[in-house]
Amino acid sequence: MSCEHHANDDAARRVIREALDQTLFVEAGAGTGKTSALVDRFVALVRGGTEIDRIAAVTFTEKAAAELRERVRGALEEAQDEAEVGPHMAVALESLDRAQISTIHSFAQTLLRAFSAQAGVDPDFEVQDPVSTERRMQERWRLYLESLEGNSAAEEAIDRVLSLGLQTSEIERLASDLAYRPTLAELLAANPLTAPEASWPDIGRLRAEVETVATGAPEDDLVADRLRSLLAILQALERADEDEREATIAAGTDAIGDRSRRTSISKWGSKERKEAALDVADRVSEELNELLSGLRASALAALLPFVVAFVSQEARARAREGALTFDDLIVRVRQVLRDNESARQAFRERFAALLIDEFQDTDPLQMEIALAFARARDSDPLEAGRLFLVGDPKQSIYRFRRADMAMYSRTRDEIEAAGSEFPELALNRRSRLEILHWVNAVFAPLIGEGAEPGIQPPYRKIHAHREGELRGPGVAWMGGPVGHNARGMRDEEARAIAGQCRAVISEQWQVQDRHGTVRDASYRDIAVLIPRRILLTALERELADAQVPYRVEGGSLIYRTQEVRDIINCLTAIDDPADEVAVAGALRSPAFACSDVDLAAFATDNRGRFDYLRSDLDGRDGPVAEALRILRGYHGSRHETSLASLVEKLIWERRVVEVGTIDQGDRNAFRRARFLVEQARAFERARPESLRAFVSWLERQSARMIVDHEGAGIDDDEDAVRIMTIHAAKGLEFPIVILAGLSAAPNTNEYPTYLADHAAGRVGVHAGRRGGNREFVLGDYGDLRTAESAHDEAEMGRLLYVAATRGRDHLIVSLYHRKSQRTSCAQRLIAHGAQVHAPELAEAPTVSAISGSRLAGLTVELPDGLDREGLKAERAALVTTATTRRFTSATAIKRKVDDRRVDEERERTDASEPWSRGRAGTRLGRAVHAAIQSLPLDPDDGTIEAFCRAQAVAEAIPHREAEVRRLVTWVVRESDAWRRAVAATRAIREAPFAVREGDAVLEGFVDLLIETDDGIELIDWKTDAVPAEAVEERLRQYELQAGLYVHGVQTATG
């Protein structure tokens, strides 16, 4: 860390704290303290005399807003100790709960309630969650289509696009995607897109040309087949009436789009004849394709006004009914501030300063609200001191959420023209020096110097504040070009990552916490970040094989996990018995566990069918028949229960969680099952709907980009590698980052429904499927998509920058990609020095080298003469034995002994003694244990109070909340055992164990296990109220239970 960099950072922060009468636009690189800058500004405004409820601080997630509020609270508390502060600082601290520190949508909601009359919105409006929003949109679209009955223009427009090849679902997508682009709906309403009616060529001339070269064409030839197909289309067009011609040409879409050119001179007899055939086929195909494109463009132009009308009409209905979407909040506030001068003035008087965090993620509508606050009229210059913006344009990765680099650049220029200041924060306090050197060396040329600031900002270097060495490389790379196909390449990369995760532990890499303490790394310190989901399946499989615990985080990834796909398959099979692919998938899933041998045998006997509605199914034996009968039962009762209950019943009865836990040895199966049940409940809350609608919705969700910042994190006692997308990791940091899945490239196959350049007033629309020559294109779509591709490529570079700057102590870059790829993230990094500026990572042992296959070394000796029926009988006997095994617990054994003691001493024991066991005592114990189990290891007093209150209520003893809190507080604040748990490398609460003893299984839960250098320490909390002289006696009563715990844990752990 140079003195110059430190001085520059101090100077920038001084401007942030002191230039309160200036509009500031702070550009802060990754890890340089954007949030701390905003906190400094907030506290400086309060110190300068601004009332705290006249300051609005806006960020983009609920979690970030909560963290910001707590950091402001901490800064205000620290300021109380300064001698020069006045009483207004104490008032500000007391009034912090009234401060507008929130997400942009919460801020807009506050404003909209204040201006509901001017905005034409029901003042008692509610904000719909995304599930409800989507469900309402689908229902209203159906009602809208019904309302168009009798509207000849609408019916003709719909019939025309359908006849030309557009699907009903694609028409609905035109509406749903436009609803997500409210400003575009306004633009299209004001300036409808048009297309000239296509001019029909001389069909007779084209038919004659094709007929000439097709006569005598060879039979077995692709070009000749093209010509014959084109001739059939042209002949059909000649015969068709005028109102049938469009449907006729659309029916020939496949033939018109055929571009086959594989042929030979020998088949045609001469080169000239072959070339003539190719020329006619290409030219006629091109003319017919231009005609079809023109027809589709004009048909789409005729349909689009009805789509725009629906979106506008639905927006008004939501406002009238008080059922707003998150987008409505922003749109309505922006409209009222733009159109109502008194509302704008009231807004400006209500707040004195607006502070916006993560400004690079702001969309144009949100920016309009900020600028409306900063000036009385749109034509006025910005008023100094009202805006404080902080962000990093290099971390702008939410273009799919309408974040716009061009808007960012224009706003920056406007603020600069107003004479504002641009303090820059470049001193990174997060990452090691080696990481930052590599990031600067690679991304400075990759992102560039800002030649096109509306697409890519100039790169600004970040400098290291941290010093010191840690065991393990700061930055290293592995992999490179491989010759496998895509699947083989992903398998090889996933194996290498799994091996490297184990190597981090075995080689004792070191990490440093935020307090400067250095320790050996654990699995929970590792995060695998991937740009897309394609690597996930291989990664899960290889981590499981390597016995590396892991957790998948973020909605996008969870939908693609095997457990979730299996349950979706089962639900699809339950809903639709005709979907035999889903039925077969359900039968093979762990929920029914039918083997391929069983499935093949059943299919052979049943003509390849898996029909669970067949009448003779009841008379059949075997696992497949039994599973089909169970599916039939679920199918028959699917309308008799709620969706959530059906999903829960399937998971519970088929032991999905138990099987997944046994197979994987971690909590992922439970989490994913719970996730699906929660999704079912959320889906039902919108309105009752069928199982088919729910399954269809799940499939759509699995294909979408879902960013879930709020759910990120792992349990306190969980030691697991985290897997998430780079988008989900935004705003987070990890001791060790493995950047993987870099064979991905900007998605050139993505064709958004709408593209627009609002500044130029240009719009393009795309509908239908590009594959198979079934697309409808209108407006300036081609040029706009070229520009969009440039934005996508630029954003991919920024996405990699975000991923690389998440690492604190170690960064591993996986550069696996296929040799045949033309472009990929890995190739871009390599081209800009990723391998030059970091060492190659030593190859870690692969899974096979570590432990071999799961079945390696297993010798199976079948008894002589054992056939399939005999094997089934042996299995049935084993199952019978297993199901009659007895289970007991340490607590149950102790209770039996206690009962005998009670019988012996009943005459001597006074039931009024305060330590006598009773029903309330049991509830007290459960409440205390539940609170201790749930609390984080370092809770504050407020958290302890909240958890104790909740558990006291849950156990129906709210009157004993203070007693619960007293006991829990003693454990957390006074207990030596708790202190040892906090300091330990590993501590597990509510640790389950099970030990087989003969035909019985002893099972139980240990309240706390602490792993030490000398072994494992067992802690069991007791809430007995015992006088001092009786403690020793009571301890002797628990010796049996404690001994059973020790025996269980010793046996389970070896």
N, C-alpha and C positions, 0 to 999 in steps of 0.2 A: 504494500500500500504506500503510494507516494504521498508526500506532504501536499503536493499540488492538487491531487484528486481529493484529499480530505478538505483542503481549503475551499475548493470549488463547491463541494457538497455543503460545507458550513455556510458559504455565502448564499447558495440557493435556498437553504432552509431559513436563513435570516430574512430573505426577501419574503418568503411564505408567511413568516410570523409578523413582519413589520409593515409590509406594503399593503395595508388594509384598504387603502383608497384606490387600489389598482385592480383591474381585472387580470387575473393570472391564469396562464395556460401552462401547467407543469407537465413536462414529458419525463417520465420516470421509467428507467429500464427495469428489467426483471430483477426482483429481489432487492431493489433500492429503497423500498419503504414508501410506496404510494399511500397506503392507509395511514401511516404515521404522519405523512405530510398533511393529509386532510385533517387529522386530529389536531395537529399543531395549529392549522389555520382556524379550526373551530374554536379552540381554547383562546387563541389570540383575539378573535372577534369578541368573545365574552369578556376577556380581560380589557378590551378596548371600550366596553360599555354597551355592546349590542345585547339585547335581551335574548335569552337562550331560545325562547319559543318563536323568535323572528329569524332563526337560522334554519335552513333546510339542508340536510345532508342526504344525498341520494346515492345508493349503490344498486347492485343488480341481483342479489340473492338474499333470502331471508337470513341465512347463516351469516353472510358478510355484514348485513345490517345489525344483527345482534352483536357480533364481535365489535363493530364500530362503536356501538352505544357503550359497551363495556370499556373500551379503550378511552373513550371520551370521559366516562365516569372516573376512571383511574387517573387521567390527566388532571381533571378538576380537583380530585382529592389531593393530589400532590401539590397543586397550586395553593391549597388552603394554608400550607405551611410557610408560604413566602410572606415576608414582612410587609411588602408594599401593596399587597392585594387589598381591595376594599370589600365591604360586606356583600357587594353584588355577586362575588364569586361563590359565596356560600348559598346565596339565593339561587344561583344558577344550578348548583349541585342538587339542591332540594327540588328544583323544577325540571330536572333532566327528563323525567318520564313524559313531560309535555313536549319535549323537543321533537321536531320532525326529522327523525333519523330512520330511514326506511328504504325499501326498494322503490324503484321508479313507479311501479304500479300502485303501491300503497300510497305514495305521494299523490299520484293522479286521482286515486279514489277519494282522498281527503279533499282535494280541490273540487272534484265533481260533486260531492255532497254539498259543498258550500255554494256551488253555482248550478245546482240541479235545475232550477227554474229557467235560467238563461239557456241551459243546454237542452231543455226539453226532455229531461230524464226523470223518472219516478224517483223522488228523494230517498225512498226506502229500498233502493235497488240492491240486488245481491250480485256477487261476481261468481260466474259459473267456473267450475274447474274444467280442465281440458277435456275430460271424458264427457261431461255433460254438454259442453260446447259442441263436440263432434256429434253426439247423439241427437241433439236438437237440430243441428244443421241437416242431418239425414232425414229426419222426420219432416221438417219444414220443406225440404226440397220435394219430397213425395207429395205433400199437400199442394205445393206450388204447381207441380206438373198437372195435378188433377184440376186445379183452378183454370188451367189453360184450355181445358176442353171447350170446344166451341169457338176458340180464337183461331180463325183460319190461317192467319199469318204465322202464328206460333206453331200450329200443327204442321203446316207446310215446311217450316224451317227444320223442325225435329225430324219429320219423315225424310226430308232430303238428306240430312247428314247420316241418318241411319242407313238409308239406301246406298250411300256412298262409302259405307264401311265403318262408321264410328259406332262404338258400343255404348249402351246406356250408362255403364259405369264410368266411361270416359267423359260423357256429357256431365255427369254428376261431379267429376273431378274438376271440370271447368268452373263449376260454381264454388266448390269447397276451396280450391286454391285461390280463387279471386277474393273470397271472403277473408283470406289471410293477408290480402294486399289491399287494404281499404283505400289508400290514396290512389291506387291504380284504378279501382272501381270508379272513383270520382273522375279521373282523367278520361276513362272510356265512356262514361256517361256524358261528359262535356264534348268529347271528340271521338265519336264512334269510328271504328275501323271499317274501311270499305275495301272491296275488291271488284274489279271489272268482271262481267260475265265472260266466261271462257268462249273463245271462238272455235267452233267445230271445224276440223279440216275436212277435205273431200274424202269421205270414207270409201267411195267407189274407187277413187284413184289409188288409195292405199291398198285396198283389197286386190286390185289388179296387179300392183307391184309385187305383193307377197305371193299371189297366185302364180305369177310368172316364174319365180325362183323356186317355189315349193313343188311345182309339178315335176315329178320324177325324182324328188329328193330321196336320199337313202333312208332306210327304215330305222336302222340302229345308229342314230346320230343326234347329239344334243341340240345342235343348231337347227337341224331339220325339224326336231320336235318343237322348238321355239316357233318356227315359221308356221307349222301346222296349227299350233295354239293361237297364234296371232290371226291366222286366216279364219279360224272359227269365231273369234271375237268380232272381227270385221264383218263377217257374213251375218252374225247375229245382230250387229248394229244396223246393218242395211235393212233387215227385216223388222226391227223394232219400231213401235210407234214413238212419236216425239217424247211422250211422257214416260217412256220406258227406257230411253237411251242411257240415262245416267246410271240406273240400276244395272243395266247390261254391261256397261264398261267397267263398273265397279266389281262385277262378278268375275271379270278377267284380270283382277289386280295382280295375282301371282304370275300370270303369263306375261303381263306388261312389264313387270319388274324383273323378269328373268334376264340375266345378262350372260348366260352360258356362251362360251366361245370355243369350247373344246371340240375340235373336229380335225379332219385330215383331207389332204388332196385326193388320196386314193378313194375315199368314199364318194367324192363329188366328181371325180373324173378329170378335173383340171383345176389349176390354181385360180384361173379367172372365174370359174363357176363358184368355187368356194368363197372367194373374196366378194363376189356379188351377193351371195347368200348372206354372208356376215354383214355387209353394208346395208342391205334391205332390212334385216332383222334389227340391227342397232338403230337405224333411222326411224323405222316405223314404231319401235318400242319407245324411242325418245319422244316422238310426236304424240303418241297416245298417253305417255306419262305426263307430258306438259299439259295436255288436255285434262287429264284426271286431276292434276294438282290445281289447275285453275278452277275446275268445278268444285273441288273441295274447299278452296279458299273462299269462293263466293258463297258457298253454303255455310261455312263457318261464320262469315261476316253477317249473314242473315240471322244466324242463331244467337250470336253473341249479345245483342241488345236485350234479349229475354233473360240471359244469364246475369247481365249487369243489373237489370231491373229487379231480379230476385235478390241479389246481394244487397242492393240499396233498400229494398222493401223490408228485408229481414233485419237490417240494422235499425231501421225505424221501429220495427215491432219489438226488438229487444229493449230499446230505450223506453218505449211506452209501457212495456210489461215489467220493467225493472229486472231484467235477466241479462246482465251485460257480460261480455267476454273481456279478457285482459286487454285485447286490442281496442275494444270499445272505450275503455277508460282513457287511453292515450288519445284516440281519435276525437272523442267528445270534448276533452279538455282543450286540445289544440284548436278545435272549431270555435269554442266559446271565446277563447283568448284572441283568436283572429278576428271574429265577427262582432264581438261585444266589447266596446271600449270601456264601459263601466266595470265589467268583470275583470278586464285586464288591469285596470287601475287598482281595483280592490286587491287583486293578486299581488301587485307590486307594493302596495302599502302593507299587506299582511306580512310579507317577508322582507328582510333587509339584505340577505345574502343567500345564494344558492350554490352549494358545493356538490360537484358531481364526481364520483369515483368511477374508475374504469371507463373513461370517456370514449375510448376507442370502440366500445361495444354499443354506443348510443346509435339508435336509428334516426332517420331524418325527422320523423314526427316528434320524437322526444327532444331533438335538438331545437325544433321550432318552439316548443314550450319554454326551453331555457332562454332562447333569444327573445321571446315575448316578455319574459321577466326582466331582461337586461335593457329593454328600450320601450318607450311609451308607444311608438308606432313603428311599423316595419321599415319605414323610410328614415327613421332617426338613427343617429350613431349609437353605439353601445354606451351605456352609462357605466363609468368607471367604478370598480369595487364591488359590483353586484354578483359577478360570476367568478367562481374558482373551479377550474377544470383540471383534473389530473388523470393521466392515462399513459399508455405506451402503444403507439401505433403498430409496433412490431408484434404485439400480442393480439391484434385484431383477427379473430378466427371464427366469428359468428356471422358470416355473410348470409348463411341460411336463415338467420334471424333478422335479416335486413340491416345488419351493421354495414356501413358503406364507407370505404376508404376515400372515395371521391368527396363525399359529404364532409368527412373529417378534414380533408385537405382544404376544402372551400371555407369551412368554419375557421380553421386556423388562419387562413389568409385574411378573413374578415376581422378577426380579433387582432391580428397583427396590424392591420390598417388603422384600427382604432387606437393605436399607441400602447397596447398592452405589453406586459412583460412575459418572458418565457423562461423561467428558471428551469434548469435541467438537473435531474438527479441521476447520477451514474455510478455511485458507490454502492456496490452490491454487498449486502451483509449476510447473504444466505450461503453462497457456494464457495468451495475451495478455489484457490488460485488456479490450479491446473484445469478445472472445469471452465473457468471464465476465459483463460487463454485460448482453449480449444473453441469455445463458442465464438469468441471474437474473430479468431483466425478463419473459421469456416463460414460464419454467417455474414461477415462483412462483404465478401464477394458474392455470396449467394443472394442476399437481399439487395445489395447494391447501394448506390449513392443517391437514389431517389430521382432517377431520370424521368420517371412518370409518377409523380407524387399522388395522383388520383388512383393509381393502381398499387404502387408499392412505395412506402415511405423510405427515406434515407436511413441507413443503418447508423446507430449511435453506439459506440463501444461502452461496455460496462466494466468497472474496475473492482478489484477484490479488496475487501476490508479485512477478511479473515486471514489469519496466519497459523502456521503449525502443520506438522506432519501427522499422517494417520497410516496405519498398516493397510495396504491395498492400494491399487492404482487410482489416481484421481479420475482419469479418463482412459479408456481402452476400447478397442473395437474387436469384433470377431466376425467370422463369416466372410462372404464375398460372393462372386458369381458361381453358381453351381449348374451342373448339366441336367439335373432332374426335371421332370415335369413340375407343374405348380404344386401338386399335392406332395410329391417327394421332397421338394424344396422346403415346404412348410414343416413337414415331419422332421427334417434334419435340423432346421432352425429351432423348433420347439425342444428337441432333444438337447441341443447345445445350451439353451436357456435353462432347462431343468438341471443339467449338470453344473452350470455356473452358479445357480442358486445354492446348490449343495456346497460348492467350492467356497463360496463366501463364508459359510459357517465353518467348514472344516479348516480353512486357512486363517480363520479368526480375523477377518477384516475388521477394522475399527470404525466407529462412527462417533460423532460428537453432538451432544444435545445442545439445546439453546442456552443452557447455563454454562457451557464450556466443559462439561464432564465427558471424558473419553471412555468408551466401553466397547466390548466386542459386539459385533453385529448379530442380530437375530433375524429370522425370516420376516418378522413384521416390519423390519426396516426397508424391505425390498418392494419396489413397485415396478411392475412391467407395464409400460405404456405403449399402446398400439394405435395407429391412426384409423384403422378399420377393423371389422370383426372377423375377417377371413382367417386369421391365425388362431382364433380362440379354441376351436375344437381340438386341433393338434396340441395346443399348449396345455389344455386341461388334461388330455390323455397322458402326455409325457410327464407332467408334474406329478400326477397320481402314480404313475409307474415308478418315478424316482422317490416316491414317498415324501414329497415336498408339500406341506400344507399350503393351501392357497384360498383366496376368496375373490370372486368376480364381483365387481362393483359397477353400478350404473345401469339404467334401464335398457339401453341399447344392447349391451352385452348379455344381460341376464336372459333376455328373450331368446338368445341364440344358444344357450347352454343346453346340453343334452337332456337334463332332467325336465326342463320346461318344454322342450320339443316333444318329449315322450308324453307328458301330460296333455299337451295340445293334441297330439295324435289320438290319445284315448278319448278325449272329449269330442273330437271330430268323428271317431268311430261310433261313439254313443249316439251322436246326433244323426248321423247319416249311414245306415247300414249298407247302402249301395256303394259307398266309398271303400272299396275293398283294399286299396293301398293303405288307407288309414287304419282299417281293421287289422291288416297284417302287421303294420307298424305297432299297433297297440298290443297285439299278441306277443310280439318279440320284445316289447319293453319290459323293464323290471316289474311293472305293475302286474303282469301276467306270466312273464318268464317262460314262455313256450320256446323250446329249442328249435333250431332249424330242422332237425330230424323229425320232431313232432309235427311241425308245420308241413314238411314235405310229405310225410305219411298221410296226414289228413287231406292235403290237396290231391294226392293221388287217388284217394278213395272217394273224393267229392268233386271230381272234374275241375280241379283247380280253384274251387269257390270257397270263400270264407263267409258264408251267409248265416248270420245268427238268427234270422227270422224263419228259417226253414222248419217245416213241421216235424221232421223226424229227428231233430237235434236232441230231444230228451232221451232218446233210447241209445245214445252213443256214449262211449266211455273215452277216457283219455284227457290229458291236460288241455288240449285245444278245444274239445267239445265243452269241457267244464268252463273254460274262459269265455267261450262264445255265449254260453247260457248266462254268465254273469253280465256280459255286455248287453244281452237282451233285457236283463232285469233293469239295468241302468237306463236303457233306452225307453222301456215302458213307463218308468217313473220320472222321467226327466221333466215333465210338465207339472208334477205334483209337489215340487220343492223349489226353493230359490236356487239361483245359479251358484251363489257362494256355498250353500249347503251341499249342492251336488258335487262341486269341486272338492269340498272338505271331506265329504263322504267317500269319494273315490280315493283320495289320498290316504284317509284313515283306514278304510277297509282293505285296500290293496297294499298297505304297509310301505308306501312309497318312501316315506322319511326313514323308516327303519332300514330298509334295503339299501337306500343311498348312503346312510351313515355307516353301515357295515362295509359297503363296497369302497367308500372313499375315506372313511376314518376321520371325517371332519363335519362341520356344521352346515356345509353348503346345501345339502339336500333339504334340511329343515328350512333354511332361509328361502330357498327357491319355491318350496311348496307354500310357505307363508306368503310370499310375494304374489303367487297366482291367486290365492284366496283373497288377498287384499284387492287385487285387480278386479276380481269378480264382484266384490262388494262395491267398489267404486263404480263399476259399470252399471250395477243395479240401482245405485242411488240416483242416477240420472232419470231412469224410468224403467219399469219392467220390460224385459225383452227376451227373445228366445235364445236357446243354447247356440243355435246356428249363428245368430247375430254376434254373440260373444266370441265364438271361435273365429269368425271373420274379422272381428275387431282385433283379436290377438295377433292374427296373421299380418294385419296392416301395421300394428305396432312393431312387430319384429323387423319390418323393412324400413322403419323410420330412424332418423337420428334423434335420440332422446338423451338429453343432458340432465343428469340428476346430481346436482351439487349438494343438495340437502341431505342425501342419504349416505354420503361418503364417510368412511371411517370403519375401524374394526374394534371389536370388543377389547376391554382392558386386559383380559386374561387370554387373549387369542394371539398365538404366534403363527402368522400366516402371511405368505406373499400376497400382495394386492395386484389384481389385474384390472385395468380400466382403460378406456379410450383417452386420448390426449385431451379431447374436449372436456371430459369429466374431471381431468386432473388440473384444469385451469384454476389458478388461485391456491393450489395446494403445493406442498413441498415434501420431499422424502429423502431420507439419508442416502439411499441407493436407488438409482433409476436404471432400468434396463429398457432402452428404446428399441422396440422390435417391430416386426411386420412392415419393414421398410421396402418390401417389394411392391408396395402399393404406389399408385401414381394418381395424379389428378384424374377424376372420372370423366373421360371424354365421351362416355356413352350416356351421360346425364343430359336429359332434355327437359328443362323446367317448363311448366305449362305457360308461364308468363315471364317475359323479360321486358325491362323498360329502362329508358334513359329519361328521367323526369325533367332534367335540365333542358333537354332538347325536345321533349314532348314526343319521343318515339316509343312505340310499343310493338312487341311481337308476341304472337300466340301460337302454341303448338299443342295439338291434340292427337290422340291415336297412338299407334305403335309404329316406331321407326322400322323395326324389322318387318319384312314381308310387304314393304311398300304400302303401308296403311296409315300414313301420317297426314294430318291436316295442318297446314302452315299458313299464317296470315300476318300481314304487316312486315316490319323490318326484322323478322326473327333471325334470319341468317347473319346479318351484320351484328346484331345484338348478341348472338350466341358466340360469335368470334371474340367480341369484347369480353363476354362472360368467361370464356375459357382462359383469357389472360388474367382475369381476376382470380380464377380458381388456382391457376399455377402459382400466382404470387402468394395466395393465402396458404397453399401447401408449404411454401418456404417458411412462412410465419408460424405455421403449426409445428414444424420441426423445431423452430427456435423456442417455442413455449415448452415443448417436451424436454429439450436439452437443459433448460434453465430451471426445471423442477428439482434437479438433484442438488443436495447439499454437500455430500462427502464423496460420492463415487458416481460416475456415469459410464455405463457400458452401452455401446452403440452396436447393434446387430445389423450387419450390412448384407445379409443374405438376399440374393435375388437371382433370377434365372439368367443365364448367359444370353438367351434369345430375346430378352426384354429390350425394347427400344428406349424406354424411359421409366424410371422408378425413383422413389425417394432416396434409396440407397445409392443409385448412380449419381444423383445430384450431389449428395454429400461427398461421395468419393471424388467427383470432379472438382469440388471446391476444397479439397485438402483434408477430408475426414481421416484418412489413413496416414497422411503426412505428419499431422500435428498431434498424433497420439500413438502409443505403442499397440501392437497386436496383443490381445489377451492370450495367455497360455491356455491351450486346449484343456478343458476340464474333463474328468472322466465322465463318459456317458452312462446312461442308466444301466445298459447291459454290462458295462465294466464295473459298476458299483455293486449291483445285486443280481444281475441277470434277469431273465424273464420271471414273471410271477410264478411260473410253473417249472422253472429251471431246476433240474435235479430230482424232480418228482417222478417216482417209479410207481406205475399203476399195474398191479397184478390182479387180473380178474380170475375168479374161481373157474376151474374147468367146467365146461358144459353150461355156463350161465348164459341164457338167452335173454331176449328183451323182456319177456314176461317175468322171468326170474329176477331180473334186475329191478323191475317195478315192484315185485313183492318185497325184495330186500329194502328198497327205499321206503315202502309203506311201513315196514316194521321199524325202520329207523325213525321215521316221523312219529310213529306212535310212542316210541320210547322218549323222544325229545319233548313231545307235548305233555307227557305225564311227569316231567321233572318238577321237583318242588323248589319254590323260591322262598327265601326268607331274608330278613335284614338284621343288621346289628341292633337296631333300635327295637325290633320286635322281640329278639331273644332277650334283651335286657328287660323289656316290659314284662315278659313271662316270669323272669326271676323276681322283678319288683312286685308282681302280683302275689307271688308266694310269700314274700317278706311282709307285704301288707296284711295278708291273712294271719301270719304269725304274730304281728305286732299291733293288730287292730285295736286290742284292748288297751295298749299302752300309748297309742298315738292320739293326740288331741287334734281333731279336724279343724280346730280354729287356729292352729299354728300357722303363721304367715308363710312358711315354706312348704305347706302341704300342697301337693299337686292337685290342680283342679282344671275345669274347662277353660276359665279365663286365662289361667297360667299358660295353657297350651296355645291359646290365641296370641298371647303376648309374645311367646317364644317364636311363633311363626312370623309375626309382624317384624320382630327384631331381626330374625334370620333373613327375611326377604329384603329388608332395607340394606343390611350389610352386604348381601349378595349383589344387589343392584347398583350400589353406589360406585362411582369412580374411585380410584385409589387415593386421589388427592382432592376430595370435595371441599367446597367452601361451606360456611354455616347455612347459607340459604338453601343449598342443594340438600344438605342433611335434613333440614326442617321439612322441605317439600317431600322427600322420599318417605320420611317417617310419618308424615300426615297421611300420605296416600296409602301406606301399608296398614296404618291403624284403621282407616276407613274400610279397607279391603277385608280386614279381619273382624269387622263389626265391633271394634272397641275404640271408637273415636275419643271417648272420655279418658282413655289411657295414652293419648298421643304424647303427652309430656314425659310419661314413663318410658315409652318407646324411644323418644328422642334422647333422654338421659342415658339410656343403656347404649344406644348406637354411638352417641357422641363420645362416651367413655372408650369404646372400642377404637374409634378412629383417632381420637386425640390423645388417649392415655396408654393404650395397650402397647406393650413392647412387641407383641406378635405382629400387630398391624405395621409398626415401624419396620420390622424385619421384612415384611411382605413388600412394602413400598421400595425398600432398598435392594430387594432380591432381583436376580436376573430373570427369574420366572416364579410367578405365584399364581395359583389356580384356585378360584373359589367355586364351591359347590361341585367338587370333583367327583364324578361317578366312578364306581368300581364294581366288578362282579367276579366272583371266584367260585369255581365248582368244587364241591366237597362231596365225593361219592355221587349219589343221585340228586343231591340238593345243590342249589346255587345261592351263595351268600352275596347279597348286593347292598349297596348303600351309597350315601353321599357324604364326603368329608367336607366340612365347612371351609377349610383353607389348607392348601398344600403349599409349602414354601420349599423351593429347591435350593439347597446350600451345597457348599463344597464337601460337607461331611455326609450328605445324604438328603433325605426328605423329612421335613418337619411337619407334623400333623397338628392342626388346631381345630378344636371343637368348642363353639361358643355355647354357654349355658346361662339361662336367665333365672335360675333358681334363687329365690330370696332366702338365704341361709345365714343364721347368726354366726359370728366368728368361731365360736366354740364347736360348731357343727360342721365346719368346712371339711376337715379331714375325713369325718365319717361319710359325708356326701361324696367326696372324691373316691372313696373305696367302693361306693355303689356304682360308680361309672367305670370301674376298672375293666369289667367284662366287655362293655361296649367299646372302650378305647382299644382293648386288646384285639377285638374282632376287626376294628378299623386297621390297626397295624398289620394284622395277618392279611387282610384283603389287599392293602396297598403293596405290601412286600411281595405277595404272590403275583399281583398284576404287573408290577414293575421289575421284578427280578432283583 
